[in-house]
Amino acid sequence: PPLETAQYLETHNVSLVRYGDSEVLLARGQSETFQYASPELASSLTRIFQSDMVAVALCDTFSGFPSMRQDQTDWWLDEQGAYRRWVLDHVNFSKQYFSAIISSSFARNWNTNCALLSEIYRTLRRIWEGRDIVLLRGDNNQTYIFDIYDNARTQTIILAPRYHAYSVYQKLKDKLLAHGSDKLFILTAGPVSRLLAYDLAMSGRRALDLGHLAKDYDYYMRGVNPDNFHFYERDETPPAYVEPYPDGDSF
């Protein structure tokens, strides 16, 4: 459950990697809205999923969707078959898995009056309270009225391309590794965040792949109905072709 996952992250110095439908698509060799497929990416996602070196979080498609909004339930009923099959084919049964819903608790549960939402956010915010954080996020110009990271001591922001960030994976990795292990790394840049969180953990740094959390918290604080927006941006139509990013820092 999300609250237990948040509490575990507060009390254990571990890095977190989340696996949703996009990661499973890519691990199966298929492209998704924001990332082209590649054999190397698929192999890395499968390897990290089974690793004992990071905490891995899954979407809860196994318990009957007890608290999801109806549109979320309907969507997962269509998608859960392929997701479950891949998870069960690759799961490390000696490993504990966690809840990926911590990054979108409000978006999934807003009209169920979930009493635990505020406690989930309070618990997560204590992790970076007074810390220096490095925040990797997509270059999508999104701004929020309520910043869930505003209690950090400092924020260093690194931007990643909105589309197909794996094409500049090594460059993003180098930028992140330029910061010391005293920093807390928070990654919110789509599927490439899973690989980068693992790499940072292997380098002795702590990295939390938290996806939509900033948007989710802002919607919660403002009381926004996520049904009125494309919260997960699945319906977005990407450019027909995105040129690979050059060696310069154009992104």
Backbone bond lengths (Angstrom), bond angles and torsions (degrees), N, CA, C in turn:
res aa  C-N    CA-C-N  psi(-1)  N-CA   C-N-CA  omega(-1)  CA-C   N-CA-C  phi
1 P - - - 1.464 - - 1.531 111.73 -
2 P 1.324 118.26 152.65 1.466 120.40 -175.02 1.525 114.33 -58.79
3 L 1.330 118.46 -43.55 1.462 119.35 -177.52 1.521 110.98 -63.47
4 E 1.316 117.77 -44.16 1.455 120.71 178.54 1.527 111.20 -62.63
5 T 1.333 116.88 -36.20 1.461 120.05 176.09 1.518 110.77 -64.54
6 A 1.332 117.01 -45.38 1.462 120.60 178.02 1.525 110.77 -60.42
7 Q 1.313 117.77 -42.40 1.465 121.53 179.86 1.524 111.06 -65.11
8 Y 1.313 116.88 -38.51 1.463 120.24 177.68 1.528 110.33 -63.55
9 L 1.318 116.68 -43.49 1.463 120.20 179.79 1.527 111.36 -65.66
10 E 1.328 116.89 -31.39 1.460 119.72 178.12 1.525 111.59 -69.77
11 T 1.304 117.74 -34.40 1.465 121.48 -171.74 1.532 113.73 -102.85
12 H 1.330 117.83 -5.09 1.467 121.28 -179.93 1.526 109.42 -128.77
13 N 1.308 115.76 134.47 1.466 121.78 -177.50 1.527 109.93 -84.50
14 V 1.332 115.96 69.24 1.463 121.52 -176.88 1.523 109.57 -119.76
15 S 1.315 114.94 158.77 1.466 121.11 171.45 1.527 108.48 -94.24
16 L 1.327 114.89 154.47 1.469 120.94 -175.13 1.515 110.91 -124.29
17 V 1.341 114.90 136.78 1.460 122.37 174.39 1.527 107.24 -129.38
18 R 1.348 117.33 131.26 1.466 121.57 -178.24 1.532 110.63 -105.77
19 Y 1.333 115.15 142.52 1.457 121.08 177.21 1.523 109.27 -122.22
20 G 1.332 115.09 109.06 1.453 121.41 174.35 1.517 110.04 -108.69
21 D 1.313 115.69 -160.43 1.459 119.50 -177.49 1.526 112.39 -65.66
22 S 1.333 116.81 -34.27 1.470 119.27 -178.71 1.518 111.62 -65.56
23 E 1.329 116.72 -42.47 1.459 120.24 -179.02 1.530 111.02 -65.33
24 V 1.329 116.19 -38.27 1.461 119.24 179.04 1.524 110.63 -68.54
25 L 1.336 117.33 -40.24 1.472 119.68 174.77 1.521 110.97 -56.87
26 L 1.329 116.48 -48.40 1.464 121.02 -178.07 1.522 111.05 -66.56
27 A 1.330 116.99 -38.39 1.463 120.50 178.30 1.525 111.20 -65.97
28 R 1.334 116.29 -25.93 1.469 121.19 177.03 1.531 112.06 -87.26
29 G 1.333 116.68 3.96 1.453 120.54 177.14 1.505 115.16 86.15
30 Q 1.338 117.54 16.82 1.463 121.69 179.77 1.528 110.00 -109.99
31 S 1.323 116.40 148.87 1.461 121.55 176.79 1.526 109.96 -79.01
32 E 1.325 115.61 159.91 1.468 121.16 172.29 1.519 108.04 -133.07
33 T 1.324 117.31 -179.34 1.456 121.12 -169.23 1.521 113.10 -53.05
34 F 1.316 118.01 -42.29 1.457 120.91 -170.71 1.525 114.12 -106.26
35 Q 1.322 118.03 -0.12 1.459 119.04 -175.51 1.524 111.53 -148.91
36 Y 1.345 116.09 126.47 1.450 120.81 171.02 1.526 109.67 -66.29
37 A 1.318 116.35 148.65 1.457 121.16 174.76 1.529 110.31 -76.45
38 S 1.329 115.11 154.02 1.460 120.64 171.33 1.521 108.17 -156.09
39 P 1.339 117.89 147.86 1.465 119.94 178.81 1.524 112.63 -59.30
40 E 1.337 117.16 -37.97 1.458 120.31 -179.04 1.525 110.97 -66.37
41 L 1.318 116.68 -40.96 1.462 120.66 178.61 1.520 110.26 -65.67
42 A 1.332 117.69 -43.37 1.457 121.41 179.43 1.523 110.76 -60.76
43 S 1.319 116.61 -43.92 1.460 120.81 -179.16 1.523 111.53 -64.12
44 S 1.327 116.44 -42.02 1.468 120.42 -179.55 1.524 111.28 -65.64
45 L 1.326 117.15 -43.28 1.460 120.30 -179.98 1.532 111.22 -63.11
46 T 1.309 117.28 -38.19 1.466 120.56 178.38 1.522 110.78 -67.34
47 R 1.316 117.22 -43.25 1.463 121.47 -179.12 1.521 111.34 -63.74
48 I 1.326 117.22 -44.45 1.461 121.19 -178.23 1.524 110.66 -66.89
49 F 1.325 116.89 -36.60 1.460 121.51 179.26 1.525 111.73 -56.40
50 Q 1.306 116.47 -34.39 1.463 121.45 -176.71 1.522 113.30 -94.14
51 S 1.320 117.60 -4.16 1.461 121.41 -172.87 1.531 112.25 -73.68
52 D 1.315 115.45 144.84 1.454 121.61 173.56 1.529 111.91 -90.15
53 M 1.311 117.93 1.41 1.470 121.38 -173.49 1.517 113.61 -87.38
54 V 1.330 117.72 -13.00 1.466 121.97 178.13 1.525 108.49 -137.80
55 A 1.333 116.01 156.74 1.461 120.96 171.13 1.527 107.86 -78.66
56 V 1.309 116.71 131.72 1.466 121.90 -179.33 1.525 108.38 -113.66
57 A 1.324 116.17 131.77 1.463 122.15 -178.22 1.523 109.78 -112.93
58 L 1.337 115.86 140.55 1.455 122.98 -178.69 1.523 110.93 -118.36
59 C 1.317 116.23 157.18 1.461 120.68 169.12 1.526 108.71 -77.40
60 D 1.317 116.07 138.83 1.457 120.94 -175.90 1.524 109.81 -82.13
61 T 1.317 114.93 92.44 1.470 119.85 175.39 1.516 110.67 -110.58
62 F 1.334 116.46 15.79 1.458 120.20 -172.07 1.525 113.65 -114.31
63 S 1.346 118.08 -4.18 1.467 118.72 -172.81 1.522 113.37 -118.77
64 G 1.322 117.75 18.80 1.454 119.70 175.44 1.507 114.61 82.21
65 F 1.353 118.46 14.85 1.470 122.31 175.35 1.538 111.93 52.31
66 P 1.340 118.37 57.58 1.465 119.34 -172.54 1.517 115.33 -67.21
67 S 1.330 118.65 -22.47 1.462 118.74 -173.97 1.518 114.29 -129.78
68 M 1.313 118.39 7.58 1.463 120.16 -176.51 1.523 111.78 -76.58
69 R 1.357 115.27 150.93 1.448 120.75 169.10 1.526 108.76 -62.00
70 Q 1.325 116.77 157.22 1.461 120.54 -173.15 1.521 112.19 -61.25
71 D 1.342 117.27 -40.77 1.458 117.99 -178.03 1.526 111.08 -66.35
72 Q 1.340 116.42 -32.36 1.460 119.66 176.24 1.522 110.69 -67.85
73 T 1.323 116.01 -43.19 1.464 120.21 177.90 1.521 110.36 -59.89
74 D 1.325 117.31 -46.73 1.459 120.98 -178.67 1.520 111.26 -61.79
75 W 1.335 116.39 -42.23 1.464 120.24 -178.26 1.521 110.57 -64.15
76 W 1.327 116.14 -46.55 1.463 119.37 -177.78 1.526 112.16 -69.65
77 L 1.323 117.45 -29.21 1.464 118.24 176.28 1.524 110.79 -62.21
78 D 1.346 116.61 -31.45 1.457 120.51 176.77 1.529 111.94 -77.41
79 E 1.337 116.63 -33.17 1.459 120.87 -171.11 1.524 114.17 -99.48
80 Q 1.330 117.40 -16.12 1.454 119.15 -167.34 1.528 113.98 -65.83
81 G 1.332 117.83 -27.76 1.456 119.69 -176.60 1.517 112.63 -58.08
82 A 1.344 115.96 -54.56 1.465 120.66 -178.95 1.520 110.84 -66.14
83 Y 1.342 116.71 -38.20 1.462 120.72 179.69 1.525 110.21 -62.65
84 R 1.329 116.10 -50.17 1.464 120.13 -179.11 1.524 111.84 -61.40
85 R 1.315 116.37 -42.75 1.468 119.04 -177.88 1.523 110.92 -60.53
86 W 1.343 115.96 -44.89 1.466 118.36 -179.40 1.524 110.24 -65.39
87 V 1.329 117.45 -44.50 1.463 120.62 179.82 1.523 110.63 -58.99
88 L 1.312 117.16 -48.92 1.461 120.16 -176.88 1.526 112.10 -68.33
89 D 1.322 117.05 -27.89 1.462 120.50 177.37 1.526 112.42 -74.21
90 H 1.329 117.39 -24.57 1.465 120.19 -172.10 1.523 114.11 -120.49
91 V 1.316 118.23 -3.46 1.453 120.53 -174.57 1.529 110.93 -63.94
92 N 1.306 115.33 144.01 1.463 123.72 173.26 1.526 106.35 -93.74
93 F 1.320 117.54 103.33 1.450 120.57 -171.53 1.531 113.11 -71.45
94 S 1.316 117.70 -8.80 1.460 120.47 174.86 1.527 112.17 -91.98
95 K 1.323 116.08 0.92 1.457 121.60 -174.61 1.524 110.57 -107.75
96 Q 1.338 116.74 143.85 1.465 121.37 173.36 1.523 108.98 -87.13
97 Y 1.327 116.21 131.94 1.456 121.09 177.16 1.527 109.64 -110.09
98 F 1.335 115.74 157.95 1.453 121.69 -172.70 1.529 110.34 -123.00
99 S 1.336 116.18 -175.23 1.463 121.14 -174.51 1.523 111.31 -98.76
100 A 1.333 115.47 122.64 1.465 120.27 175.69 1.522 112.34 -75.86
101 I 1.323 117.54 -7.10 1.463 121.41 -176.25 1.524 111.84 -72.11
102 I 1.338 118.10 -9.67 1.469 118.74 178.89 1.527 112.01 -60.31
103 S 1.330 117.52 -21.92 1.467 119.46 -178.59 1.523 113.24 -88.67
104 S 1.334 117.55 -6.19 1.469 119.60 -178.67 1.530 110.99 -149.82
105 S 1.322 115.82 40.98 1.468 119.88 -175.68 1.523 112.36 -62.44
106 F 1.325 116.88 -41.48 1.463 119.83 -179.04 1.521 111.07 -71.34
107 A 1.335 116.58 -45.11 1.467 119.90 -178.31 1.523 111.66 -59.05
108 R 1.302 117.20 -33.37 1.459 120.45 -178.39 1.521 112.75 -84.91
109 N 1.336 117.23 -24.63 1.460 119.41 -168.11 1.530 114.84 -125.89
110 W 1.317 118.59 9.43 1.466 119.30 -164.13 1.520 113.19 -58.38
111 N 1.318 119.10 -37.20 1.463 119.24 -175.59 1.526 112.85 -96.66
112 T 1.341 116.61 14.59 1.458 119.96 174.39 1.523 111.17 -101.60
113 N 1.355 116.05 4.01 1.464 121.15 178.83 1.523 111.96 55.25
114 C 1.301 116.15 44.18 1.462 121.40 -179.32 1.534 109.77 -64.55
115 A 1.322 116.75 115.45 1.462 121.48 -175.74 1.519 112.47 -73.91
116 L 1.313 117.99 -12.42 1.459 120.44 -175.19 1.524 113.25 -90.01
117 L 1.330 117.86 -6.11 1.459 119.93 -175.25 1.524 112.51 -56.55
118 S 1.325 117.49 -50.08 1.461 119.96 -177.08 1.520 111.19 -62.53
119 E 1.325 117.64 -34.64 1.463 120.79 179.40 1.523 111.18 -70.84
120 I 1.329 117.28 -35.22 1.467 120.21 175.84 1.526 109.77 -60.55
121 Y 1.328 117.14 -48.05 1.464 120.22 -179.08 1.523 111.41 -65.53
122 R 1.325 117.91 -42.58 1.471 119.95 179.42 1.528 110.73 -61.03
123 T 1.309 116.05 -41.34 1.460 119.87 -179.45 1.514 111.31 -64.80
124 L 1.323 116.96 -46.30 1.458 120.09 179.29 1.520 111.70 -63.01
125 R 1.310 117.80 -42.12 1.461 120.90 -177.62 1.533 112.04 -63.23
126 R 1.316 117.15 -28.24 1.466 119.39 178.19 1.525 111.92 -67.54
127 I 1.334 117.73 -22.30 1.461 120.74 -179.23 1.516 111.33 -64.13
128 W 1.330 117.81 -42.01 1.471 120.57 -176.82 1.530 113.09 -107.13
129 E 1.302 117.75 7.15 1.461 119.60 179.52 1.529 110.47 -59.33
130 G 1.333 116.57 123.59 1.458 122.15 179.34 1.513 115.07 73.41
131 R 1.349 117.66 7.87 1.461 121.37 -178.91 1.522 110.63 -96.86
132 D 1.326 115.80 157.94 1.457 122.00 168.35 1.520 107.18 -87.63
133 I 1.324 116.88 121.56 1.459 119.46 -177.27 1.526 110.67 -117.56
134 V 1.322 114.64 149.22 1.466 122.63 170.89 1.527 105.62 -110.58
135 L 1.316 115.47 119.71 1.464 121.32 -174.38 1.521 109.67 -110.80
136 L 1.329 116.48 112.54 1.466 121.55 173.43 1.516 108.07 -93.96
137 R 1.326 116.51 121.99 1.461 119.10 -179.57 1.522 109.95 -140.10
138 G 1.313 115.56 161.69 1.447 120.82 179.59 1.513 111.98 -69.41
139 D 1.316 115.28 148.53 1.464 121.60 -179.82 1.529 108.65 -84.55
140 N 1.345 115.62 72.74 1.461 120.13 -175.63 1.522 113.06 -121.46
141 N 1.328 116.65 8.30 1.467 122.35 175.19 1.523 113.70 61.19
142 Q 1.314 117.90 19.55 1.461 119.68 177.02 1.526 110.32 -74.94
143 T 1.316 115.38 135.65 1.463 121.50 175.84 1.519 107.98 -127.88
144 Y 1.314 115.58 154.14 1.457 120.40 -175.81 1.521 109.91 -131.19
145 I 1.311 115.70 143.63 1.460 121.35 176.79 1.520 109.78 -69.53
146 F 1.335 115.97 -42.76 1.460 121.53 -179.34 1.530 108.45 -109.86
147 D 1.318 116.28 116.81 1.457 122.32 -176.35 1.526 109.18 -99.48
148 I 1.311 117.80 113.61 1.460 120.46 -178.07 1.522 111.98 -65.79
149 Y 1.323 117.53 -18.06 1.459 121.31 -179.67 1.525 112.90 -97.45
150 D 1.330 117.86 12.18 1.463 119.64 -173.98 1.524 113.56 -72.06
151 N 1.322 118.42 -7.82 1.458 120.00 177.10 1.522 112.44 -95.90
152 A 1.336 117.39 2.83 1.461 120.28 171.16 1.522 109.31 -69.52
153 R 1.326 116.86 154.32 1.466 119.03 178.81 1.520 110.67 -69.12
154 T 1.329 116.38 -46.83 1.467 121.06 176.02 1.527 108.53 -140.75
155 Q 1.339 115.25 155.36 1.457 121.90 174.04 1.525 109.21 -125.97
156 T 1.303 115.98 123.99 1.456 121.56 170.53 1.524 106.93 -108.12
157 I 1.330 117.11 120.17 1.461 121.18 -174.40 1.527 110.20 -103.48
158 I 1.319 115.82 128.94 1.458 123.19 173.45 1.524 107.14 -117.09
159 L 1.312 116.74 129.22 1.458 121.18 -177.61 1.524 111.11 -95.61
160 A 1.322 115.20 141.20 1.457 122.18 174.81 1.525 108.51 -116.50
161 P 1.324 118.78 154.45 1.470 120.57 177.22 1.521 111.03 -59.33
162 R 1.311 115.72 145.48 1.464 119.92 178.55 1.522 111.29 -67.36
163 Y 1.335 116.69 -36.46 1.457 121.20 -177.95 1.524 110.70 -115.45
164 H 1.326 115.68 134.40 1.457 123.08 168.04 1.527 112.41 57.87
165 A 1.317 115.06 49.37 1.470 121.03 -177.78 1.524 112.46 -65.39
166 Y 1.325 117.10 -17.57 1.465 118.33 178.64 1.521 111.43 -62.61
167 S 1.337 117.26 -21.59 1.465 120.51 179.06 1.528 111.90 -66.07
168 V 1.319 117.74 -20.28 1.473 121.21 177.45 1.524 109.82 -121.60
169 Y 1.300 115.28 31.00 1.464 121.64 -176.84 1.528 112.08 -54.91
170 Q 1.327 117.34 -49.17 1.468 120.13 -176.55 1.523 110.90 -64.47
171 K 1.326 116.21 -38.01 1.468 119.24 179.30 1.526 110.81 -65.09
172 L 1.319 117.47 -42.51 1.462 120.52 177.67 1.525 110.66 -63.88
173 K 1.307 115.99 -41.64 1.463 120.39 178.16 1.531 110.92 -59.85
174 D 1.322 116.80 -45.06 1.465 120.26 179.78 1.518 111.40 -62.82
175 K 1.339 116.85 -40.33 1.458 120.22 179.43 1.525 111.08 -63.50
176 L 1.317 116.61 -40.39 1.454 120.42 -179.78 1.523 111.01 -69.70
177 L 1.325 117.07 -42.89 1.453 120.65 -177.76 1.523 112.64 -70.54
178 A 1.336 117.08 -10.86 1.466 119.82 174.51 1.525 111.69 -69.80
179 H 1.327 116.43 -13.44 1.465 121.70 178.21 1.525 109.45 -100.12
180 G 1.323 115.17 146.06 1.450 120.44 -172.51 1.515 114.05 -76.62
181 S 1.328 114.77 171.04 1.461 121.66 -177.35 1.525 112.48 -74.70
182 D 1.330 117.57 -5.46 1.464 120.31 175.49 1.532 111.18 -75.96
183 K 1.333 117.35 -15.40 1.459 121.48 -179.93 1.537 110.26 -85.92
184 L 1.320 114.88 154.22 1.463 121.89 170.41 1.528 107.26 -101.11
185 F 1.313 117.10 128.18 1.455 122.29 -176.59 1.528 109.28 -102.26
186 I 1.333 116.02 126.92 1.456 122.27 178.59 1.526 107.35 -121.27
187 L 1.310 115.93 122.59 1.457 121.76 -170.69 1.520 109.92 -115.08
188 T 1.327 115.65 126.70 1.468 120.98 -176.80 1.524 109.66 -139.08
189 A 1.327 115.96 46.91 1.465 120.50 -172.54 1.514 112.69 -123.28
190 G 1.323 117.28 38.31 1.451 120.57 174.65 1.519 113.82 76.04
191 P 1.352 116.91 -159.62 1.461 120.86 -172.58 1.520 115.12 -56.30
192 V 1.340 118.28 -32.13 1.463 119.21 -179.42 1.526 111.25 -64.18
193 S 1.332 117.04 -21.33 1.467 120.47 178.48 1.525 111.32 -62.62
194 R 1.333 117.76 -30.42 1.461 120.35 -178.62 1.519 110.17 -64.41
195 L 1.325 116.55 -45.33 1.457 120.91 -179.82 1.524 110.91 -68.19
196 L 1.330 116.40 -41.28 1.457 120.04 -177.76 1.525 111.57 -68.23
197 A 1.323 117.21 -37.02 1.466 119.99 177.44 1.528 110.05 -61.72
198 Y 1.315 116.08 -42.00 1.465 120.27 178.39 1.523 110.77 -64.19
199 D 1.328 117.46 -46.18 1.461 120.77 -179.77 1.528 111.47 -61.06
200 L 1.326 115.98 -41.51 1.463 119.38 178.83 1.520 110.67 -64.23
201 A 1.322 116.58 -41.35 1.465 119.90 177.71 1.523 110.67 -61.21
202 M 1.340 117.59 -40.80 1.461 121.10 -179.89 1.528 111.72 -67.33
203 S 1.325 116.66 -20.43 1.466 120.49 179.74 1.526 111.87 -93.36
204 G 1.333 117.49 6.10 1.456 120.61 178.96 1.507 114.57 88.46
205 R 1.329 117.29 12.21 1.445 121.74 177.71 1.531 109.78 -104.77
206 R 1.321 116.52 157.02 1.454 119.10 176.76 1.524 109.46 -101.69
207 A 1.321 116.42 128.58 1.463 121.41 -177.90 1.516 109.54 -131.91
208 L 1.318 116.19 134.13 1.456 122.57 178.19 1.524 109.05 -117.28
209 D 1.311 116.19 116.96 1.466 122.81 176.72 1.527 106.57 -85.27
210 L 1.338 116.96 104.26 1.466 121.10 -170.58 1.528 113.95 -118.70
211 G 1.309 117.88 6.94 1.459 121.15 167.19 1.512 116.65 46.00
212 H 1.343 115.77 -119.47 1.459 122.73 -172.19 1.534 113.94 -82.39
213 L 1.316 118.12 11.33 1.464 120.19 -170.80 1.522 113.00 -57.03
214 A 1.335 118.61 -43.06 1.464 120.44 -177.70 1.524 111.41 -61.84
215 K 1.330 116.90 -43.36 1.457 121.14 177.55 1.530 110.93 -66.13
216 D 1.328 115.85 -42.64 1.457 121.28 -178.56 1.530 111.01 -60.20
217 Y 1.319 116.00 -44.54 1.469 121.21 -179.90 1.532 111.09 -65.75
218 D 1.325 116.36 -42.32 1.461 120.36 179.26 1.522 110.47 -62.46
219 Y 1.334 117.48 -44.36 1.468 120.68 177.38 1.532 110.82 -61.05
220 Y 1.320 115.81 -41.62 1.468 120.52 179.41 1.526 110.95 -61.58
221 M 1.316 116.82 -48.22 1.461 121.27 -177.29 1.522 111.24 -65.24
222 R 1.329 117.79 -33.15 1.465 121.84 -179.33 1.522 112.77 -90.58
223 G 1.329 117.62 -8.16 1.457 120.69 -178.68 1.504 113.24 68.78
224 V 1.329 116.85 31.20 1.458 121.70 -179.36 1.525 109.76 -73.77
225 N 1.313 116.24 139.97 1.464 120.96 173.60 1.530 107.92 -85.21
226 P 1.339 118.01 109.38 1.466 118.89 -176.95 1.520 113.72 -66.54
227 D 1.351 117.80 -12.50 1.454 119.74 175.42 1.523 111.73 -65.14
228 N 1.334 116.40 -21.23 1.456 120.47 -177.70 1.524 112.46 -86.31
229 F 1.315 117.22 -1.04 1.457 121.51 -177.93 1.526 109.23 -134.36
230 H 1.323 116.40 162.49 1.459 120.98 173.78 1.532 107.09 -88.09
231 F 1.328 115.43 77.92 1.464 119.31 -171.91 1.517 112.15 -56.26
232 Y 1.325 116.75 -46.11 1.463 120.02 -176.48 1.520 112.60 -90.06
233 E 1.324 117.56 -3.26 1.458 122.94 174.89 1.531 112.29 58.60
234 R 1.350 116.74 25.13 1.462 119.31 -179.71 1.531 112.01 -67.57
235 D 1.339 115.25 -26.28 1.460 118.91 -176.78 1.520 112.97 -87.19
236 E 1.311 115.97 0.68 1.465 119.13 -179.92 1.526 109.72 -67.32
237 T 1.309 115.67 139.18 1.459 120.71 177.37 1.523 108.86 -100.17
238 P 1.321 117.47 111.65 1.463 119.52 -179.11 1.518 110.71 -74.64
239 P 1.317 117.79 166.33 1.462 119.92 174.30 1.520 110.45 -56.40
240 A 1.316 116.12 149.92 1.469 119.92 -179.04 1.518 110.93 -59.02
241 Y 1.322 116.21 -34.42 1.463 119.74 177.36 1.513 108.03 -150.15
242 V 1.310 116.01 135.72 1.459 121.28 177.76 1.514 107.84 -113.42
243 E 1.327 116.71 121.12 1.464 120.10 178.55 1.534 109.40 -61.79
244 P 1.335 116.71 140.45 1.458 118.89 173.68 1.526 110.21 -57.93
245 Y 1.306 117.15 143.48 1.456 120.16 -178.59 1.516 109.79 -71.58
246 P 1.334 118.04 136.54 1.461 121.13 -179.94 1.532 110.98 -71.89
247 D 1.307 115.81 179.48 1.456 120.45 -177.76 1.519 112.03 -71.57
248 G 1.313 117.49 -16.46 1.456 120.05 178.58 1.518 111.65 -74.48
249 D 1.316 116.30 179.45 1.465 121.76 -177.47 1.521 110.86 -96.90
250 S 1.337 117.36 47.73 1.447 120.41 -175.81 1.525 112.41 -67.91
251 F 1.337 116.96 -20.27 1.440 118.61 -179.42 1.511 110.74 -95.40
